[in-house]
């Protein structure tokens, strides 16, 4: 998962550099003014940062849900093990077999 995120960051950085170079080229050719070029690059970078933050939030939400589910599954397994051990010691009846979850 980290490698995927790092690749995305590298791609975004590369695209930003290429975009800025393209705008600078337009300025050098006189097709747009330096002020227009700066404005275009600033807007692009601002929008890119916003999208990156949104993506990061979504990734954190996704991984949080996955982690929470995993912790809940682990808790249920531990409860079953405790119940089984109590049953072996004669303190309670055995816990029902947990249904296998497909992953």
Secondary structure, DSSP 8 states (H G I E B T S, - for coil): -HHHHHHHHHHHHHHHHHHHHHHHHHHHTTSS-HHHHHHHHHHHHHHHHHHHHHHHHHHHHHHHHHHHHHHHHHHHHHHHHHHHHHHHTTSS-----------
